[in-house]
């Protein structure tokens, strides 16, 4: 002990001497200004640096998020196309009513990640959207009404509930169930569309995770329990919560690197649980608080009418022209399933289209596209941001919106022979419209393959 004290004292003395010496040396070598008699003339005679233009930046916008909602009459659908500059906005909704071909444009609230929102169709025909506010980190609710083709903001519904994912699901009782993250655990709440408020907040549920909790993108609910996946360190757990008592039970567990998922199957759900060592995955029905091994596709619960039940089948929709062009317009191609069934009776049938007057600001990107010839025709798309995002007023007279791209033919490409009709050879019985440009020598056919969603 005495030896350690002596060495500590010696070390402190050495450090003190070094500091004092350094200060003295610095004082002796203090910086002094040097006379530069010709500096002023040299600056005045210096040549002006020449700037070089790198060209106009290409502009673009995020377009990958879209939802489909049936109209109240059940005879047609609305396509809700989301355009957004950055994750928290600005965000625009273009509601395309395929029944009337009307397009309704709406600016959505800033500070919300709509592309990661939880969504569920209620029995009232309205589409419920939940996502936290960036300002409060509490859960906000938005409701889309197909009758008006607009979204209304209901405001904060669950204080203190956020999370990267926040799924919603409609229960057999007609209420909306949601989850999210509360610190190191997931949460659970019930929203009643008739009362327009949260009727029960369970608070934090499930196990605690040291690095924060994540749910998966889908949760489940039946007549007695809600089912939530909670992860990810040290593992993923499937938690069942009794809706009456709030009692929790872990039904299933999987390793961190093997993420389990819930699949909604109204009025219940089932789970997919991967196994270690390459073993086949296991599947379980989730019913009344139990995980039942899934041996066939017959669920253990009785069938019940769903919110989607009265709607006609979803139409086939082609989205490869949903990006705004130089004039701020986009094209949405679609056709009903009825047209597909009667295709042989109507060989001259072609897809209908709706022109979206998007007038949307675009952000820079560099585009690289290539298309091969023959049965294996495909498109390779590469978007590389090369300039910080710029935001312009939509269709401002003094700053018209432009969208440009650099096209590099790295493999043989199609050349423009004609522009009518805009279609490719049929694949799987579908006519796929292609993108054309009056000034381009390259045809961009979009994603070749099952292009309709």
N, C-alpha and C positions, 0 to 999 in steps of 0.2 A: 504493500500500500504506500509506504514511504517512497519507494523507488518511482512509482507512478506519479506521485506528487512532484518529485524533483524534475522528472522529464516534462511534466506539464508546465512547471515554472520556467524551465529552459526554453520551451517552445514559445511561450508568451514573450519572453525577452527577445528572441530572434525576430518574431513578427513585429514587435515594437521598433527594433533597430531598422528593419527593412522599410517600414513606413516612413520613419523620420528621414532616412537616407534618400528615399525616393522623392520626398517633398523638396529636400535641399537640391538634389540634382535637377529637378524640374525648375526650381527657381533660378539656377545658373544658366539654363538653356531656354529661357523665356523667348517666345516668338516676337520678332520685331519686324515691322513693315519695311519693305525695301523700295527705294525710289524707282519708279518706272516712268521716265520722262516722255516716252513715246506711246504710252498706253492709250491716251485719248485719241490721237491721230489714227492709231491702228484700229480702234473700234469704229471710228467714222469711215475708214476706208475698207472695212471688211465687207466681203460680198454677201448678199442676202442668200440664205439657203433656199434651194429650189424644192418645192413640194411635188410629189408625184401622186396622181390619182390612182387608186386601186380599183376604181369602178364603183357602180352603184351596188349597195348591198342587197342581196335577196331577202325577201321578207316572208314570214310565215306565221302560223298560229296553231296552238294545240287543238286538235279536233277529235281526239280518240274517244272522248267520253260521250255516250248517247244512251238513251233509255227508250223503251216502247211501252205505251200505256193505252189500254183499250178505251174507246169512247163509251159514254154512258149507255148508248143504244145497243152496244155490243156488235154493231155492224162494220165498224172500221176502227183504225188505230191512229194514235198520235205518235210521231217520232220526235223525241226531245233531244235535239242536238245541242251539245254544250261546246262553246268556243271560249277558250281562256288563254290569257297571256302567260300568267304564272300560276303556281299552285294556289295561291290565296287571292287570285283575281288580277285584274278585272275579268269578270266572267259574264258571258251573255248566253241566254237561252233562246233558241229558235225552235218554237213549237210548231211542227208541221202536221196539220190535220189532214190525214190522207182521205178522209171522207169528203171534206170541202175543198181541199188543196189550198187552204189558207195558211199563211205563215205568220206567226205572232212573235215579235222580237221583244225581249225583256232583259234589262240589266239586273243581274242578281247581286245580292249583298256582298260587298268586299269582305275580306278577312275570313273566308270560309272555303274549305277544300271540298268542293262539290264532287270532284272526281273520286273521292274516297268516302262519300257519304253512305249512310245506311238507307235502304229504300224498301218500301213495302206498299202493296196495293191494299187499300181497305175495302170492307164490304160496302162502303158508301161510294165506291168508284173513284175515290180520290187517291192520289199517290203521295205517300208520306216520305219525307226526306229529312234525315237527322245528321248534323255535322256540328262540331264545336266551333265556337267563336274564337278567333285568334286573340282578341282583346281580353276575354274573360276566362278562356279555357273551360267553359261550361257548355253543355249540350243545347243547341238551338234546333228548332223544328221549322221546316218549310213544307207547304202543302200545295201540290199541283192539282188543279181542277180541270178535267177535260171539257167541261161545259164552257169555260171561259178561256181555256188555253193559256192560263197564267198561273204563276206561283205566288202564294201569299206567305209572308214570314210570320210565324206564330211567336217568335222570340225565344227566350231561354226557358227550358222546361226542366232541366236537371242541373242544379248548381254543382260545380266541382267534378263533373264527369266529362272526360275528354278521350284521348287515345288516338292512335294512328288509324285504327279501324273501329267502326261503330255500327255493326249490322242491326237491321230491324227485321221483324217477322210478324205476320198477322196470325193471331191465335184463333182457335175454333170458337172462342167466345166473342170474336169480333174486335177485340182490343189489340193494340200494337205493343209488342214487346221489344225492348232494346237493351243494348249493352255498350260498353266502352271501357275506359281505364280510369281507375281511382288509385293513383300512386302505384303501388306494387301489386295491386289486385284488380280484377275486373269488376264491373258493376252490373246492375240489373234494375230495370224499371218497367212500369206498365203505363201506357198512355191510352186513355179512353177517347176515341174520336167523337162520341156523342157528347161527352162533358167538356171536350176540348182542353183536357189537362191531364197531368200525370196523377194517377190515383194511388200509386204505390211505388216507393223508391226503396229497394232492398239494401242500398248502400254497397259497400265492398263485399264481394263474395269470392269463394274459392281460395286456393292457397296463395301465399305471398311469394313473389319472385324478386330476387335481389337486384336485377337490372331493369326492373319495370315490367309490367304485365301487358301482354298482347292477347286479344281474342283473335279468332279467325274471321273470315269474311262472311260467314253464315252462322246463325244460331238457330236453334230449334225450340219448339214449344208444342205441348199437347194439352189435354184437358186438366192435367194435374201438375206438370213440371215444365220448367224451362231448362234448356241444355246449352251450355257455353263451353267452348274450348279455351283454356287458359294456359299461357306459356310465356317465356320459353326456357328460362333457366330455373331449376335444373332439369326440367322435363315439361312435356305438354300433358295437360290433364283435361278430361272431360267431366265437367261439373254439372250435376243435376240439382236444381233448386225447387223445393216444394213451394208452389205458388200460394198455398194457404198458410203454412206455418213458417216458411222461410228456411226450413232445415236443408242443409247442404250435404251432398254425398259425391265423392269422386268415383265415377263408374269405370273409367278407362285411363290408361297412361301410356305414353310413348316417349322415346328418347328425344333429346333436343333436336338432333339432326333429322328426325323422322316426324314430320308435322302431320297430325291427324286433322281430318276435316269433317264438318257436318254438312249433310245434304238435306235441304228442305223437301218434305213430301207431305203436303197438307192432308190431314190435320196433325201431322207428326213430323218425324225426321229420322234419318239414319246416319251412322258414322262410318268413316273409312279410317282404319288404323294400320299404318305401315308396320312391318316387322323387320327386325334386324337380321343381318346375314343373308339378305336377298330372299328371305322367305316370302311367300305370297301374303298379300295384305289380308286383313280380316275386316269383315263388315258386320255391323250390329244395328238392329232396329232400336230406336230410343222410344220407350213407351212406359208411361206411368212410373217414371223414376228408375227404370231398369234398362240394362243393355242386353238385348236378346240376340243371340247369334243369327245372322241373316243367311238362311239356306235357300231362299227363293225370293221372288219379287212380290209376294203377297204379304202386305203389312198386317200387323196384328190388330190394328184399329179398324173400326167401321168407316166406310167411305162417307164423305160429307161434302156438300157443295162448297166450292172455293170462290174467292173473289174474282178469279179469272174465268170462272166456268161459263158465263153467258157470252163471252167474247168469241168472235169468229177466229179461226187460226191466224197466227201472225203472218203478215204478208212477207214476201221475199223483198229484201231491200238491198240496194247496191250503193255503197258509201264511198267509192273511190273518187268521186267528183265532189266530195263534200268540202274540199279545200277551196277557199275563195280564190277567184282568178284576179286578173289585173284590175277589173272593174268592181271587185268586191262581190261577185256573184258566185254561187255554188249550185250544183245540180244534185238532186236526190232522185234516184231511179227506184221504182218499186212495182210490184204487181201482186195481186191477191192470190191466195192459194186456189181459189175457184178458177182463176184464169189458167193456172198451171194444170188443173185437172181437166179442163176443156181445151187444152192446147191442140190435141189432135183434131178436134172439131173446128178449131179456128186457127188454121196454119198461118194466117196472116197477122196474128196478134203480135204486138210489140209492147215493150214496157212503157208505162206512163212515167212522166217525170214532173217534178215540182222544182221551179227555180227559186232558190233561196237568195233574196236580196240581203246578203249578210252584212255588207258594208263594214267589215270587221278589220280592225287594225292588225297588222301582221308583224312578226318579228323575224330577224335575219336568220337565214340558214343557207348552207351550201348543199345543193342537191346533186347526187350522182345516180343516174338511172341507166339501166341497160336491159335490152330485151333480145332474147335469142329467137331463132326461126325454127318452126316445126312443132311437132307435138309437145316438146318440152318447153315451149315458150314460157318465159317467166320474167319477172321484173325484180331487179335488185335495187333497193332504195337505201340511201345513206344520207342522214341529215347531220351536219356538223355545224354547230353554232360558231361563227367566227367574228362576231361583233356583239357588244353588249346590247341587250334588248332596247329597241326604240318604240315609243308608243305615240301614235298620231291620232288626232281627232277623227272619228269615222267620217269618211267622205268629205273632209274639209275642202272647200273650193281651192284654197291656196296650197294644200298638201295632199294631192290625190294619192290614193293608196296604190302601190305597185307591188307586184310579186314577180320576182325574177329568179332564175335558177341557172346553174351551169350544167349543161348536158354534155357528158363525155362518152362517146361511143366506144366502150372498151371491148365490146363484142359485136358481131353483126346485128344491125338493127333494121327495123322496118323503115322505109321511106314513104312519104305521103304520095299516094297515087290518087286518091279521092277522099272526100270527107262526107260522103253520103252513100249508104246509111252508116252511121257510126257503130259498127258491131264487129265482133270477131267470129271466127268459125264456132259453131255450136259445141258446147261441152256439157255433158249431162243434160242436154235438152234446154240449155239456157242461152239466150242472146245477151252477151255482156257488152254494154256500151264502153267506148274507149274515150280517152281524153285527147283532144286535138288542139292545136294552136295554129292560127293563120300564118304565123311567122316561123314556125318550127319545121325542120326537115326530119324530125324524129317523132314517131307516134309513141305516146305513152299510154299503154293499154291498161294500166292499173295492175292490180294483183290478179294474175291469171290463175284460174282454179275455181273452186266453189265461191265465187265472188259475192253471191247473195247471202245475206244473213237471215 
